[in-house]
């Protein structure tokens, strides 16, 4: 029998609009699922039960006329995004009791769009790792297999969506942090072009690498959340490209033109890293599907190579130098401390030289692939990783290098600023495998249309992990 969480976010919005479901009913349904399964998959750091109920009632009581399209639809906010009056830990014990006085722009925009946040989702400490295993919440586990990580740094967001605890969720991506969890958990993870979504009101733009982005079950749900978040804000360091006609959801629903697609599987940040056959095979499936739809698919060299890793590495160390109270530095995880130590040793001349060299590489890569509308490659070099796999050796330097080898594709497109989406393609050993589609800078509409076309042709549809069908009183895998 169908349950409310079987509906997509857009279907839930339509059901609310038609008064077939109320926001209060949806919120209560999801709160019950969070209570039953949230800790199992490590999805939430904080659940804002009372606030969500109040917002849902206000959504139901509001006049129908002039309602935002997503009015009353539940969601969740990544614990890296400041939320006024709600504990925001940044995934760290050093901020376990921090309650910010202001909202991050994207939080305010999602609220203005009518969505109802059920709480803050688990993230990696300060967003520095591709797994979400800290000291302020249980590790984010993959709902498809609880021994495996849900990824990071938006791991809790992905676990929540894949387990049916929210229909879609806000994430952020500075080196793959939306797309990696999406690939692991069988979701759509969208990183928009640089400048599309505000990173304000605080910060300097972090060299243009990170951006908020949606995690969803479908491309159209992701596009609808993107519409809500992609509101131009004054004072942003990067100019927003013009949105597609009618918005991102409209673009995802329109048939797109015939495209030229460059495909490759060579890992960009780790040239000697072997690619798992399941990941390469997913690219083959996606390429054949795109070709069958009439697109031209051409084998190309990867736009950038391992030579950019030392440059990106320096930038990542510097970005780990987020302000932390000096008396709480000892509460940081070993990996975070290592990255901050290395970041503190980077001189201003070294940083400036690194940024200049990185931009040279960006120009080279974008010019080499300028003749292609899309790039297709694996999202990851391996389909999955166990919880604890990166930390079990107790060596943070090894941990960081293992992450580079596991995810040698995504971060390049943070450097170039291109829009990039991970889509689920297949299952291997019962676990999802994704591919990465990347568009030209600013061409988010074209990318969304192609992603929606590929999604429809692949027929991923209603594939869900076992926990999806579990009622709040049931157990899953003995948990």
N, C-alpha and C positions, 0 to 999 in steps of 0.2 A: 504494500500500500504506500502510495506517495506521501512523503513528509514535506513540511515547508522548506527544509534545507535542500530538497531535491530541485527546487526552483533556482534558476540563476538569479543574480542580483537584479537584472532588468525585469525578469518575470516577477520577482517580489515587488519591485516598484510598481509594476502594472497592477498586480493584485491589490496593493494598497490603494492605488488610484481608483480602482473599481469597487473598493470596499469589500473585496472578497476575503482579505486578510487585513488585520490591523497591525500597526507597528508594535503595539504592546504585545500582541500574540507572537509576533516574530521574535521580539526581544526575549520573551519568556521561554520560547522554544530553544533559542540559542543559549540562554543562561543555563538551562537544564542540561544541555549537551556539554557546556563548558564545565559545569560542576562534575559531570560524570566522566568526561574524557580529557579535560584540559590539562590536568597534571600528568596523565598517562603519556601525552605527546609533548609535554613541556611547552605549551603554546603561550601561556600568559605569565607575566610578572605580577600584574595588578589587574583585577577585574572590578570595574566601576559599576556595580550592580544598581545602586540607588540612582546614580546619575543617569544611567542608561534608561531606567524605568521612567524617570521624570521627562527625559527628552522624547521618549517614545509616546508618552501621553500627550505632550505638547504637539508632537507631529500629528497625532490622530485628531486633536482638537482644532488644528489650524484649518482655515477655510480652504476648500478645494481649489478655488481660483488663485492662480499665481503661485501654486506650489512648485518648488524646485523638482526636477525630474526624479531625483533619488530620495525624496522626502520619506523618512521613516525606515529606510533600509539599514540594517545593522552592518557595522564594520569594526575594525580595530586599528589602533595606532601603534606603530613600532616604538619601542622604548628608547630609541635615540631621538625621537621628536618631542620637544618640550610641549607639555600640555598644562595650561594654567590650572593650578589647584589640584593637580593629580600627580602622585608620586612618579617621578621620571628618573630612572637609575642609570641610564646609558649602559646598561648591562654590567654594572660594576658595583662591587661592595663599597667602593669609595664614595658612591653616591646613593647608598641604599635608602637614605631618608630624605633625599632632595625633593622638594616640591617647588617647581618653577612658578614665577609670578606671571609669565607671559606664554602665549601659544606660539609655536612655530607657524609660519604662514600657512603651510599645507594643512595643519590641524584646523585652523580657523576657516579655511576655504572648504574643507570637507564638512564642517559643521554648517557653514552657510549653504551648502548644497543639500542639506537636509538629512545627511547620514547620521546614524546614532552609533557612537563608539561604545563598545562593550568593555574596553580596557586597553592595556598596554601589552604588546607582544614581546616575547623573549628575543634578545639580540646578543651578539657577541660583545665583549667588553670594549666600549668606545668604538665599536664597529670595525675592529682591526683584523678579524679572522673570518674565514668562510665556514665556520661551524659556530653554533651558539651553545656554549657549555661554560657557564660562569658560576658565580657564587650567590647570585640573588634569586635564582629560579632553577627548577629542574632543567636538564639539557633538552633542547628542542629535538624531538625524535621524529623520524619519518613515519607518518601514519601507514604507509605501505609495508613497513617492516620495522618494528620498534627497536631493533638492534642497530639501526642505521641512523645517521644524522639527517636532520631536516635541512642542514646547511646554515649559511650565515652570509652576511650578518642579519638578514631578514628571516631567520629560521623559524621563529615563533609565528610570524605572519603566514608563512607557507604551511606550517603544521596546522594552524587554525583553519585555513581555507581547505586544505586537503582532507581534514578530518570532519568537515562539515560543522565547524564551530562558528564560522562567519561566512557570508557568501563571497566577499572580497576583502582585501586588507591593504593598508598603506605600507609600503616598504621604502627603502632607499638603496641606491646602488652607486658605490664609489670605485668598485673594481670587480663587479659581478654580483653584488649582494642581493639583488632582486632575481637575477637570472639563474644563479647557481641553485638557490632553494627551489625555484620553479622547476628546473630540470630534475632535481632529485625527487620532488614530490608530485610530479605529473601535472604541473600547472602552467599557465601563461604568466610569464614575468616580463614586464615591459620597462625598458630604460629609454626615456624620451631623449630627443636631441638636447644638447646643451642649451640652457636658457629657457626651455619650455615651461618649467615649473620653478617657482621661486624657492630659494634656500633660506630666505630671511625669517625673522628680522635681524638675526645676529649672524656673525661670521663674515668672511671675506670672499667666499666662493670656492675656497679650497682648490685653487688652480683649475677650476672647472671640471674636476673629476666626479664628485658626487652629485646625485640628483634624486629627489623623491620619484617613486614610480609605483604602479599598481601590481598586485598579485591577485590573480583571478582564475576562474575555471574556464572562461571563454575569452576570446579576443574582444568580443563586443562588450563584455562586462569590464574588461581592462580599459577599453576605449572610453566607456562611460565614466569611470573613475578618473581617467586622464582629463576628460572635459571639466570635471569638478575641480581638479587641482591646477589646471593650466590657465590660471587667471593672471594676466600681467600685473606685476607689482612695481611701484616706483623704486628706483635706487638699486636695482639688481646689477651685478657686475657684467653679466652676459646678456646681450640683446636676444630677445625671444624671436625665433623665426615665425613668419606668418602662419597661422593655423590653417588647416584645410577648409575649404568651403563647407559651411554648415557644422564644423566641428569635427572632432576625432571619431566620435561614434558614427556620424554620417559617413565619414571616409571609410571606416571599417565595413560599412554595409554596402558601399558602392562597388560594382565590378571595376576592377582595375585594368590598366592597359597591359599589353604583352610586354614582358620585361626581359632584360638580359641579366642573367644570374651567374656570378662567378663562385664556383665551389672549390673548397680546399679542405684538407684535414691535417696538414702539417701544424703541430703546436707552435704558437708564436713566441711564447715566453720560456719555452723549454724545448729546444730543438731536438734533444736526444730522448725525449719522453715518448715511449710507445703509446699509441692510442688503442684503447680497448676495441676489439672488433665490433662490439655492440654499439659503441659510439660512432665508429666509422660507418657501420651498417645503417644507422639511423639517417645519416647524411645521404647515403645511397637511396634510401626509401623516399626521403624528402625531395631529392633531385629528380628521381623518376616521376614523382607525383607532379612536380612543377612542370617538367617537360611534357607530360601527358596533358596538362592544362594549356599548353601552347606557348610556354615560356622557353626562351633559349637558355640552356644551362651549359656553361663552359668551365673546364678545369683551369684554374688560375694559381699562380703563386700566392702565398699568404702575403697580405699587404705589409706586415712588419715581421721582424724576426727576433731571436733571442738577444740581439744587441740592444734592444730597448729595455730589457729587464733591469740592468743596473741603474738606468735612469729612473724608471718607475719606482724601483726599490727605494731610492733616496727620497723621492717625493712622499712615498707612503710612510717612511720613518718620520719625516717632518710633520705629516698630518697626524701622527699619533701623539704629538705634543699638545693635546687639548689641555686646558687648565684643569689641574687637579689640586685640591687642598694639600699643601706640603705634609701635613700630619697624617694624611691618608694614603700617601704614595705606597706605603708598605702593603696596603690591601689590594693592590693591583695584581693581576695574574702574571706569571713569569714571561709569557710572550709579550704582553703589553709593556712590561718594564724593559725588556730587551729592545723593543722597537723605540721606546722613548729615549733610552740611553744612546742608541745609534742616531736618532734624530737630533739629540742635543749636541752631537759631535759634528754635525753638518754646518759648515761655515756659510756665511752669506754669499761670498764669491762662488763657492761650490754649488749652492742652491741656484744661483742665477745662471751659472754655466749649464747646469743640468736642465733647467727649464728651456734654455735656448737650444740645446742639443735635442731635447725631446720634440720641440716644435719643428726642427729640421726633419726629424724622422716622420712626424705627422704629415708634413708636406709631401715627403717622398711616398708614403703609403697611400695617401689620398689621390695623388696624381697617377700612381700606378694602377689604381682601380677606378679611375674616373669614368671609364667606359662601361661600367656595370651599374645597373640600378640597385641590385641586391648582392650581398655576399652571404654564402651559406657555408657553415662549418659546424663541427660539434660544439655543444655548450661546454662539455667537460671531457677530459681524457679518459675517465673511468665512470661507469654508471653510478656508483654509490661508494660511500665510505662509512665504516662503522663508527658509532659513538665512541669517542676516546682514541680513535686511530691516530690522530695528529699529536696527541699529548702523551701517549703511553710511554714513550721513551724518556720523558722528563727533560728533553733538550729543546728549548724554544727556538734555537737556530734551525734545527732539523725540522721542527714543526712548520716554520715559515717556508722552508724550501719544499716540503711535501705539499703545502698548499699551492705553491707556484706550479708544481708538476701536475697536481690534480686539476687545476683550473688555469690552463695556459692560453685561453682564448679571450675570455670576457673582458679583462681589464684593458686590453688594447683599445676597445671602443669607448671606454671612459676617457682615454687620452685623446682620441680623435674627436670626441663629442658627437659621434654618430648615433642615431636611434638604433636600438638593438632589442630583439625579443627572443626569449627562449620558449619553444613550443614542444609539448609532448608528442612523441612520434610512435613509440612502441613500448612493449614490456619485455624485459629480459630477466628470467628467474623470478617473475612476478613483481619486478620493480621497474618504475618508469625510466625511459631514456629520452632526452630532449635534444633538439638541434637549435642552433642559433641563426637567426636571420637578421641581417644588418642592412640598413638603408643609407642613402646619401644624407649628409648633414641637412637637417631641416625638412627632409622629405618623410615626415612621420605618417602622413596620410597614405602615401604609396605603400609604405611598409605595413601599415595596419591592414590595408586592403589585401595585400598579398598573404599576410599571416592568416587572415580570416578565410581566404580561399584555400590555403593549404590545410588549415584546421578542418574545414568542411570536407575536403577531399579525403583526408586521412581517416575521418570518422572516429576520432578519439571518443567523442560523445560522452556517455554516462559511465565511463570506467571509474571506479572508485575503490579504495581500500576497504577491507573488511569492517573497519571501525565506522565507516560511513553508515552502514545498515544497522549498527548496534543501537538499541534503545538506551536511554539514560540509565536504566537499571541493569543492563547487560555488561558482561566483561568481554574483552577482546584479547585473544592470544594468552588467556590466563591472567591478564592484568586486571 
